[in-house]
Amino acid sequence: MAVICDNCSGKLFFNPATQKLECVSCGSSFRPEDVCDKDAELHSRYYSTRVYSCRHCGAEVITSDTEASTFCVYCGNPAIVFNRISREYKPDGILPFKITKEEAVKKICENFLNNPFVPSEVKKKAVPANLRGIYIPYWIVNADYTEADIISGEIRRNKRTYTELYSRAGKVRFKNIPVDGSKILTDDLSCKLEPYFLEDCKVFDEDYLNGFYSNTSDLSLEELKSSSIHRCHKLFGDEVMKTVKAANLKFLESRSWIDIHDDPLYMMLPAWFFTFIHKGKPYTVLVNGQTGKVVGTMPWDNRRVVLLSLCILTLVLGLTGVLFWCVGKTMSVNRDSFSPFLIAVPLLLGSACFAKGRGGLSRIMRNLKLTQSRDIFRFVKKRQE
Amino acid sequence: MDQIATIFMVFGGMWIISGIGITVFIMYKILDKYINYGDSSGDIHEFAVGDIDYIRYIDEVSQHERTLFNDNFSIDPYEDIKRSVPEPLKKEHEM
């Protein structure tokens, strides 16, 4: 439904800063709930949208009648074509944007400014024209959840390392878990956008969509169950791991079941998508449209990272070299001062730092792959199979 | 003399290993701060009503207990519960 101004018949757009619909022609502003829908009865369960398809990644982008899409919000590709006018099922509620486009750009730029690793050509792309506001469909789920796990972990006993098995099973009731209802976004990426504070939710009114894109839920009940289990397993698993006093914990076996209670809420939650292409690879950085939290992993300038690594390595080797030289020299003069402790401490420290650093770097690389939309597309395909 | 060379070789090896380990850790911390944004997800207490109600809590699991695990946890405890399906979650053939 195109919403027009009562005063001049101009198009109305939702402004997050004022939380009102504003006319681009005469500047009048209206509260969304005051703009009357003349076909309220007809529109009570459905609303009209324009659906665009991206020829590059296959994503569908939905806009209100007043907005035209110029590029894909998921992969940044301009190969986007109008597909159809669609009537979509009305969500139960909507969390209106609170962060304006300019504020979202500012949030992203806060991370760029004085950041020596982000390439300068990427910094130049953080402009309002490259940001699109999109309402992501979410299901707010109440559920009973049961999980049973066998966990393996390593313990030290009598100076030897043993692998032990631990068994944990339990049930828990979850309330108001947000589960991403769109296949194009991976659950791992969308859950990083949280928290969303649902107290600010409004009853759904399509007027809030004006000036923004939206996506609709494309999950079946089974797919919602699968996404909910994935989300609950992460929460349950992290908690269970805390009860096991061992190192290098791994799930050997894990079984989980869920009972989603009746009437999960279908909601639209806001996010800003900053999409750009760098060295032929697409990147998507997200900004929570309510809190301004920035989510994503930026490309880095390889030359600067390698240079910094070499500088740090030289500095660390220099400092530890002086230390080892002194200890080694003392021991070569006075052999009685040799202690296995002197060997064990730096070795353990170095190994622990290496293990922690390697794990952290792998996590950053995984996040980088999530940020690159082609991987998102592959995830989507995987989930669709 | 050989012993002195051995001591210096051992310390040289440790020096390189710890140096690389510490450098990798520092680089991870730097990249995590400057490149990786918003890498956090929720805690169970944000969404759970109460704590986990454990029905099995065993340390040092034996092979027999592992077999029991497979027997005890093979059936969906919620399979008999029937729920209504919201309209947007219905596939076309269900509508």
Interface residues (C-beta under 8 A of the other chain):
Chain A: Y89 N111 N115 P116 F117 V118 D144 T146 A148 I150 E164 L165 Y166 S167 R168 A169 G170 K171 V172 R173 F174 K175 N176 I177 C191 K192 L193 E194 P195 T216 S217 L219 S220 L221 L224 K234 L235 F236 D238 E239 V240 T243 V244 E253 R255 W257 I258 D259 I260 H261 D262 D263 P264 Y266 V285 L286 K293 V294 V295 G296 T297 M298 W300 V305 L308 S309 I312 L313 V316 L317 T320 G321 F324 V327 G328 M331 S332 R335 F338 I343 P346 L347 L349 G350 S351 A352 C353 F354 K356 G357 R358 G360 L361 R363 I364 N367
Chain B: Q3 I4 I7 F8 V10 F11 G12 M14 W15 I16 I17 S18 G19 I20 G21 I22 T23 V24 F25 I26 M27 Y28 K29 I30 L31 D32 Y34 I35 N36 Y37 G38 D39 S40 S41 G42 D43 I44 E46 F47 A48 V49 G50 D51 I52 D53 Y54 I55 R56 Y57 I58 D59 E60 V61 E65 R66 F69 N72 F73 S74 D76 P77 Y78 I81 R83 S84 V85 P86 E87 P88 L89 K90 K91
